[in-house]
Amino acid sequence: MTQWIAAIARGHNSGICLLKDGELVFSIEEERLSRKKYDGGPLASMIKILDYTDRLDYLVVAHTQPLQQAGSNDFTGEPIYVALARKLGLIDRKADIYKHPQVVDYSHIHHKLHSSCAFFRSGFKSAVSVIVDGAGTFIPMQIDGDEVMTWELETIIQCAYPDKFKTLYKHQGGRGPWGAQRLEKFDSEREDEEGTHELILDDSAGIVKAYEAVTQYCGWAPIEAGKTMGLFPYGQQNLKIPDIYTDYDGMSDWSTTNRDLIVPTYPNGAVVNYGRFTELRNPPNLGVGDDLTKLQSRRDMAYAIQT
């Protein structure tokens, strides 16, 4: 019997892909149907499934937060994607709508999903993947006796066929303030793995957060870091700009984002603390709506984040 699996990517640039017996039938991002750039909530994309099949064996959902936090259906209270799949008849309408056996939520292993996408398309039989993310899975941690929220920033994963993924290293960040920690052997149970991995836990921004900060500093939305990369050739090295990444003159045994310069605003975005540094301040004659990319400070920051 034919097996149909649909997978949903929530959040920005949301979309759907549909597999028939393991083969890709179609894949589409919501913005192609809604005409709204970076659009989230792939509801129109889910309806597109009906062009190919009227039933699913499994509906797989991926994001950084649990499915229950995606929004709920009126009256029934079930997650909105489960509700739409039920209403369309794609999944069993008689099953438990709160713990539907055909719905799989992979929000707790966001970086492992990034890793699998890269590895399975790489052509390698085994490899190490490096995931660099703005804010991956939301991970509550016990810090100084309190439960606080942290986010995946960077992860290194050992990959091998058929489906072996072992976390080697992870950097988790949060709002803080708290004392940074480096744990060489942290239990990997939360990753659905045996053994341990190295963990860096601090309140600094990650690599992508630094890009998001500079991107906003240049006048764009945090998600538009590609534009910052395009601005990079117009900048130059500027020794009056503090280092974006630092090991504090060798006093730390790992490098991290300079929190004096880049202030994270978890889970979304970060800001350049430009008011603190004279070279980065706005000129007094800057008007509302002026093109920030014409300013040498923006161009030099775009250069700095790339180099």
C-alpha positions as CSV (number, residue, x, y, z in Angstrom):
1,M,0.0,0.0,0.0
2,T,1.3,3.5,-0.9
3,Q,2.6,5.5,2.0
4,W,2.1,9.3,2.1
5,I,4.1,11.5,4.4
6,A,3.7,15.3,4.5
7,A,6.2,17.5,6.4
8,I,5.5,21.0,7.6
9,A,8.2,23.6,8.3
10,R,6.7,26.2,10.6
11,G,8.0,29.7,11.3
12,H,9.5,32.0,8.7
13,N,9.8,30.7,5.1
14,S,7.3,28.1,6.1
15,G,6.4,25.3,3.6
16,I,5.4,21.8,2.9
17,C,6.9,18.8,1.2
18,L,5.0,15.6,0.3
19,L,6.6,12.1,0.0
20,K,5.1,9.1,-1.8
21,D,6.8,5.9,-0.8
22,G,9.9,7.9,0.2
23,E,10.0,9.9,-3.1
24,L,9.5,13.6,-3.2
25,V,6.2,14.5,-4.9
26,F,6.3,18.3,-4.4
27,S,7.7,20.9,-2.1
28,I,6.6,24.5,-1.8
29,E,7.1,27.5,0.4
30,E,4.0,29.4,1.6
31,E,5.1,32.7,0.1
32,R,4.7,31.2,-3.4
33,L,1.0,30.9,-2.7
34,S,0.3,33.8,-0.3
35,R,2.6,36.3,-2.1
36,K,3.8,37.4,1.3
37,K,7.6,37.2,1.6
38,Y,9.0,34.9,4.3
39,D,5.4,34.0,5.2
40,G,4.7,31.7,8.1
41,G,1.9,29.3,8.8
42,P,1.8,27.1,5.7
43,L,-2.0,26.6,5.7
44,A,-2.4,27.2,1.9
45,S,0.4,24.8,1.3
46,M,-1.4,22.1,3.3
47,I,-4.4,22.5,1.1
48,K,-2.1,21.9,-1.9
49,I,-1.6,18.3,-0.6
50,L,-5.2,17.5,-1.8
51,D,-4.0,17.9,-5.4
52,Y,-2.0,14.7,-4.9
53,T,-3.7,12.6,-2.2
54,D,-6.8,12.7,0.1
55,R,-5.0,10.9,3.0
56,L,-1.8,10.9,4.8
57,D,0.0,8.2,6.8
58,Y,1.9,10.7,8.8
59,L,2.1,14.5,9.2
60,V,5.5,15.6,10.5
61,V,5.9,19.1,12.0
62,A,9.3,20.9,12.4
63,H,10.0,24.1,14.2
64,T,11.8,25.4,17.3
65,Q,8.9,25.3,19.7
66,P,6.5,22.5,20.6
67,L,3.5,22.0,18.3
68,Q,1.2,23.0,21.1
69,Q,2.6,26.5,20.9
70,A,1.8,26.9,17.2
71,G,-1.7,28.2,18.0
72,S,-4.9,26.3,18.6
73,N,-8.2,25.7,16.9
74,D,-11.3,27.4,18.2
75,F,-13.4,25.3,20.5
76,T,-11.5,22.0,20.2
77,G,-8.2,23.6,21.3
78,E,-6.1,21.2,19.2
79,P,-2.9,22.5,17.4
80,I,-3.9,24.4,14.3
81,Y,-2.1,22.2,11.9
82,V,-3.6,19.1,13.4
83,A,-7.0,20.7,13.1
84,L,-6.6,21.6,9.4
85,A,-5.3,18.2,8.5
86,R,-8.3,16.7,10.3
87,K,-10.8,19.0,8.7
88,L,-9.3,18.2,5.2
89,G,-9.7,14.5,6.0
90,L,-5.9,13.9,5.6
91,I,-5.6,12.2,9.0
92,D,-8.0,10.1,11.0
93,R,-10.9,12.2,12.3
94,K,-11.7,9.8,15.1
95,A,-8.3,9.7,16.7
96,D,-7.2,11.6,19.8
97,I,-6.8,15.2,18.5
98,Y,-4.4,16.2,21.3
99,K,-2.1,13.2,20.9
100,H,-2.8,12.2,17.3
101,P,-1.0,9.0,16.4
102,Q,-0.4,10.2,12.8
103,V,1.2,13.5,13.9
104,V,4.9,13.6,14.6
105,D,6.5,16.7,16.3
106,Y,10.3,17.1,15.8
107,S,10.6,20.6,17.4
108,H,12.9,19.3,20.1
109,I,15.7,18.3,17.7
110,H,15.7,21.4,15.4
111,H,19.5,21.3,14.8
112,K,19.4,17.6,14.1
113,L,16.9,18.3,11.3
114,H,19.2,20.9,9.8
115,S,22.0,18.4,10.0
116,S,20.0,15.6,8.3
117,C,19.0,17.9,5.4
118,A,22.6,18.7,4.8
119,F,24.0,15.2,5.2
120,F,21.4,13.3,3.2
121,R,22.0,15.6,0.2
122,S,25.8,15.6,0.5
123,G,26.7,12.4,-1.2
124,F,28.9,11.3,1.7
125,K,28.5,8.1,3.6
126,S,29.6,9.7,6.8
127,A,30.4,13.3,7.6
128,V,30.5,16.0,10.3
129,S,27.9,18.7,10.0
130,V,28.1,22.2,11.5
131,I,24.8,24.0,12.2
132,V,24.9,27.7,12.7
133,D,21.5,29.1,13.7
134,G,19.8,32.2,15.0
135,A,17.8,30.4,17.7
136,G,17.0,26.7,17.3
137,T,15.1,24.5,19.8
138,F,13.9,26.3,23.0
139,I,15.7,24.4,25.8
140,P,14.9,25.1,29.4
141,M,17.9,24.7,31.7
142,Q,18.6,24.7,35.4
143,I,21.0,27.6,36.1
144,D,21.9,28.7,39.6
145,G,18.8,26.9,41.0
146,D,16.3,28.5,38.5
147,E,14.8,27.2,35.3
148,V,15.6,29.6,32.5
149,M,15.1,29.3,28.7
150,T,18.0,28.9,26.4
151,W,18.3,28.4,22.6
152,E,20.4,26.3,20.3
153,L,23.0,28.5,18.5
154,E,25.7,26.3,17.0
155,T,25.9,22.5,17.0
156,I,28.4,20.0,15.6
157,I,27.0,16.5,14.7
158,Q,28.6,13.3,13.5
159,C,26.4,11.8,10.7
160,A,26.4,8.4,9.1
161,Y,24.0,6.2,7.2
162,P,21.3,5.0,7.6
163,D,20.2,7.4,10.3
164,K,23.0,7.8,12.8
165,F,23.4,11.3,14.3
166,K,25.6,12.0,17.3
167,T,26.0,15.4,18.9
168,L,29.6,16.3,19.5
169,Y,29.3,20.0,20.5
170,K,26.5,22.5,21.3
171,H,26.5,26.2,22.1
172,Q,23.3,27.3,23.9
173,G,22.6,31.0,24.6
174,G,20.1,32.9,26.6
175,R,19.1,36.4,27.9
176,G,21.1,36.0,31.2
177,P,22.8,37.4,33.0
178,W,24.5,34.3,34.4
179,G,28.0,33.0,34.6
180,A,29.2,31.2,31.4
181,Q,29.9,27.5,31.6
182,R,31.9,25.1,29.5
183,L,30.9,21.5,30.2
184,E,33.1,18.9,28.4
185,K,30.8,16.0,29.1
186,F,27.2,17.0,29.2
187,D,24.5,14.2,29.1
188,S,23.1,13.8,25.6
189,E,19.8,12.4,26.7
190,R,17.9,15.5,25.6
191,E,19.2,14.9,22.1
192,D,17.7,11.4,22.1
193,E,21.2,10.0,22.2
194,E,23.4,8.0,24.5
195,G,26.7,9.4,25.9
196,T,27.8,13.0,26.3
197,H,28.7,16.1,24.3
198,E,30.6,19.3,24.9
199,L,28.3,22.2,25.9
200,I,29.0,25.9,26.0
201,L,26.3,27.8,27.9
202,D,26.4,31.6,28.1
203,D,24.4,34.8,27.6
204,S,26.2,36.0,24.5
205,A,24.8,36.1,20.9
206,G,25.7,33.3,18.6
207,I,27.2,33.7,15.1
208,V,23.9,34.2,13.3
209,K,22.6,36.5,16.1
210,A,25.7,38.7,15.4
211,Y,24.7,38.7,11.7
212,E,21.1,39.6,12.7
213,A,22.4,42.5,14.8
214,V,24.5,43.9,12.0
215,T,21.7,43.4,9.5
216,Q,19.3,45.5,11.6
217,Y,22.1,48.1,12.1
218,C,22.2,48.4,8.3
219,G,18.5,49.0,8.2
220,W,17.1,45.7,7.2
221,A,15.0,43.0,8.9
222,P,17.0,40.4,10.9
223,I,16.2,37.7,8.5
224,E,17.8,39.6,5.6
225,A,21.4,38.8,6.3
226,G,22.0,38.1,2.7
227,K,21.8,41.8,2.0
228,T,24.5,42.4,4.7
229,M,26.7,39.9,2.8
230,G,26.1,41.9,-0.3
231,L,27.1,45.1,1.4
232,F,30.4,43.6,2.6
233,P,32.6,44.5,-0.5
234,Y,31.8,48.2,0.0
235,G,33.3,48.2,3.5
236,Q,36.9,48.0,4.8
237,Q,38.8,47.0,7.9
238,N,38.2,49.6,10.5
239,L,40.4,49.2,13.6
240,K,38.2,51.7,15.5
241,I,35.4,49.1,15.5
242,P,35.7,46.5,18.4
243,D,36.2,42.9,17.6
244,I,32.8,41.1,17.0
245,Y,34.2,37.9,18.4
246,T,36.6,37.7,21.3
247,D,38.4,35.5,23.7
248,Y,39.1,38.5,25.9
249,D,42.8,38.6,25.2
250,G,43.3,34.9,25.9
251,M,41.6,35.1,29.3
252,S,38.8,32.8,28.1
253,D,39.4,29.4,26.7
254,W,36.8,29.8,24.0
255,S,35.8,32.7,21.7
256,T,32.3,34.2,21.9
257,T,30.4,37.2,20.6
258,N,31.5,40.5,22.2
259,R,28.5,41.3,24.4
260,D,29.6,44.9,24.8
261,L,29.1,45.3,21.0
262,I,26.4,42.7,20.1
263,V,23.4,42.5,22.5
264,P,21.1,39.5,21.9
265,T,17.4,39.9,22.1
266,Y,16.4,36.2,22.3
267,P,14.7,34.5,20.7
268,N,14.5,36.9,17.7
269,G,17.2,39.3,16.6
270,A,20.0,41.2,18.3
271,V,21.2,44.7,18.3
272,V,24.5,46.5,17.7
273,N,25.3,48.7,20.8
274,Y,26.3,51.5,18.5
275,G,25.7,54.3,21.0
276,R,28.6,53.1,23.1
277,F,31.2,53.4,20.3
278,T,31.9,56.7,18.7
279,E,32.8,55.1,15.3
280,L,29.4,53.5,15.1
281,R,27.1,56.4,16.1
282,N,24.7,58.0,13.7
283,P,25.7,61.3,12.2
284,P,23.7,64.3,13.7
285,N,22.3,65.1,10.3
286,L,20.8,61.6,9.7
287,G,17.2,61.9,8.7
288,V,14.2,59.5,9.0
289,G,14.2,57.3,5.9
290,D,17.8,58.0,4.9
291,D,19.6,55.1,3.3
292,L,21.8,53.7,6.0
293,T,23.8,51.6,3.6
294,K,25.4,54.8,2.4
295,L,27.1,55.3,5.8
296,Q,30.7,54.1,6.0
297,S,29.9,52.8,9.5
298,R,27.4,50.4,8.1
299,R,29.6,49.2,5.3
300,D,32.5,48.7,7.7
301,M,30.3,46.6,10.1
302,A,29.2,44.5,7.1
303,Y,32.8,44.0,6.3
304,A,33.6,43.1,9.9
305,I,30.9,40.5,10.3
306,Q,32.1,38.8,7.1
307,T,35.7,38.7,8.1
